[in-house]
Amino acid sequence: MFISNLLITLRSLRKNKVYSLINIVGLSAGLAACLLVAAIVIDELSYDKQWTKADRIYRTISVNNRVKGSDRFPLTFTGLGPSLKKDFPEVEDYCRMSVIGDRLKIGANSDGVAVKNLMAEASVWNFLDFKVTEGNPKKYIEGYANLIITEKFKQEHFKGQDPVGKIYYTIPEWGSPQQYLVTGVVKELPLNTHLRADVISITKYRPTDDELAKEEYGTFSTQYLLLKPGTDVNKFTAKVNNWYTKFTAPNKPGYSYLFQPFKDVYLKSDFSEAQPVHGSMRNIYIFSAVAVLLLVIACFNFMTLTTSRVFSRMQETGVRKVLGASKRQLIIRYITESVLFFCLAFVLAGLLYKVFVPYIETYMGHQLVFSAYNASFIVAAIIAVLAVSILTGIYPAWYLSQPQPITILRNQLPSGSQLNWLKKTLVVGQFVISIGIIIATLVVHYQLNYISKIDLGFDKNNLVKLEYSSWGNSGERFKQQLKQLPGIESVSITSWSPGIGAVNMSTEIPVPGQTAKIVVNHMRGDADLPAVLKVKLKSGRVFSPDLRTDNINGDSLNQLQLDGVKGKIRDSVLNSRPVIVTEYTAKLLNVKLNEKAKSVEGIPVGIISDFHNESLHFGMKPCVIDADKSNNGYILIRLKPNHPANSLTAINTLLKSIYPDKPFLYEWVGDVIDAQYKNEAKLKQLFFCFSMLIVFLSCLGLFGLITFNIQQRVKEIGIRKVLGASVAGIATMLSTDFVKLVILALAIAAPLAGYLMTQWLQDFAYRITLNWWIFGLAGLIAILIAVITISFQAIKAALANPVKSLRSE
């Protein structure tokens, strides 16, 4: 029986090529989208689950309780891990490790090889599973930083060589080159880990780094704890914080601590600056929701298109019933057709998946570890497809099997009002989804457009940043020679650069009338920094290179303290140096020009317009620019608007003449600032692609419904034409009902999409207002698309010869 139904279905597919093509294309698109999204979601959820001890590893999180809003960050005092291991039996081990950017001097390349270096201490072997293929890297060799490379790295950079036992040097941003002794080779680190790296370096911390100061000062590092089996993390967290409160007594602790499961680090972290490799659970939800919506629309389309052919199929059903076919056999026959459609679409979807995976990997920024061609996944997908195909085909099959044969053969077909109501509901549902996605696409577009045009308070155009480095005694000479190059307007050596975060340093101060302290952000740069940024002066003055007071050497002051000179001398100089404050800062802290202000640690000599020193996700914060002449930092270079095309080449040539070993690492500041919104830009791309696909699938459903409607009203159309109705009048009559459905969908979609996008906009301190015209534009787009889709069939029906439809009357 199954074979018979299958053969009949195949003949039906060949006979109705357009209907079959539309159905298969629609289902293929929906299933391919589901396969791609499933691969992404499974890949994202797989991060850091492959490690044997992943269930017992936790990252330490610091909570700064001194500032308003409790600032969380994934760094803790370096002495915390050793102290917890010593005082808490629940702690089996600790490891301070993080991924840093490094450059190794390999071969003849003067700029070295850029690598992602997992810098850790020897306990890392107790945390992560590295498969050793060469050497004995687990044995730490004293006197060097031990370097373990991956097989892939060896093949790329040491082809035909044995690097184990050899020493290689870094090309440092500052200080002396680091010596690395290669002690072994391991298999590649998995791509699905937030600790993604090319090499692993094992280093030892100083004994002083293992000490935890009760006064809460010291260096910070990323730390992980390995807890013993059976440890209750919630109880352990409370125990640690109670211990820390007693440890810092009689002072109130400024920090408390949380412990984040290792498996949650990738998806459940909002520390993008401290953790370059991270995902987002929100994106997982968005991906999943869109995939489900696509599949739902594809299934709706199948139901709509299948039932659109109800009148042509009724004759077939009547004949089969006369020949003895039971209702059960007919239902199986039509469900077999549904299953076959889905199976063919699934095969085509698999091919589409293979075509589009490279584009998805480009979109994600890394290769997917998970593949949809995994055997277990294919089996699960086939089962899911069969289940969906049966559920989707049940109603059309049941409806087509209902009428009695005598009713069908006498052409006394049911009115189909119930079926018509269902189809209209499906189309409204499809356009609710379509309009919702169009609204989301428009909101994301206009928000990104808004933040790209907002006045940042400084000029990001024609601004180049050389990476942070130690410029040594030649720093000032390099800066002055840069100024002499054609096309260069101004140059500054600064500890802060736009796009790297709020600032390079901050202080916490009390504010009158508030219980919690607030953070004051400090930027440190030489006297040319305000000119390079082109900030807008409101009152007072900016720094001057000609004034000695505006050229205080911060490096020398720090050295004074390190050399044991009384800190009072250093503090006195720092608190007397000129600073520039923003209008917001001056108003909030009641700062007066040329009056010593403890709150800003200096004497304000100028007030500038507010400017955004961090992304527009965050609101305005107090900001101070400190006069600080240093040989360490970024170099910001302001190019003239009409600068020569070879300006960057000239900068590189000058750099190599003074610093032969330094690589020319630069970025356009505008690109760095735009990169702060890369997640939103990707979301815009995602919504645009999916909106196009969803609208396309919705149009297929609408095409099916107009076809069904015309079949029902073919004689009415013929009579109207005989009585003198025009083509335009008939086309308008047929289109009006469907336009009403789209308007109804807009009325449903607008409040739902408006609520969801309002929640999304809350991530931005500076955001657009959801005006009515955004929803109107989305509705207009949907109506135009619907009218274009409908018009093809409506005009075709209106142009048909009425004699053909009325000759049986």
Secondary structure, 3 states (H helix, E strand, C coil): CHHHHHHHHHHHHHHCHHHHHHHHHHHHHHHHHHHHHHHHHHHHHCCCCCCCCHHHEEEEEEEECCECCCEEECCEECCHHHHHHHHCCCEEEEEECEEEEEEECCCCCCCCEEEEEEEECHHHHHCCCCCEEEECCCCCCCCCEEEEEEHHHHHHHCCCCCCCCCEEEECCCCCCCCEEEEEEEECCCCCCCCCCCCEEEECCCCHHHHCCCCCCCCCEECEEEEECCCCCHHHHHHHHHHHHHHHHCCCCCCEEEEEEEHHHCCCCCCCCCCCCCCCCHHHHHHHHHHHHHHHHHHHHHHHHHHHHCHHHHHHHHHHHHHCCCCHHHHHHHHHHHHHHHHHHHHHHHHHHHHHHHHHHHHHHCCCCCCCCCCHHHHHHHHHHHHHHHHHHHHHHHHHHCCCCHHHHHCCCCCCCHHHHHHHHHHHHHHHHHHHHHHHHHHHHHHHHHHHHHCCCCCCCCCEEEEEEEECHHHHHHHHHHHHHCCCEEEEEEECCCCCCCCCCEEEEECCCCCCCEEEEEEEEECCCHHHHHCCCEEEECCCCCCCHHHHCEHHHHHHHHHCCCCHHHHHHHHHHCEEEEEHHHHHHHCCCCCCCEHHHCEEEEEEECCCCCCCCCCCCCCEEEEECECCEEEEEEEECCCCCCCHHHHHHHHHHHHCCCCCCCEEEHHHHHHHHHHHHHHHHHHHHHHHHHHHHHHHHHHHHHHHHHHHHCHHHHHHHHHCCCCHHHHHHHHHHHHHHHHHHHHHHHHHHHHHHHHHHHCCCCCCCCCCHHHHHHHHHHHHHHHHHHHHHHHHHHHHCCHHHHHCCC
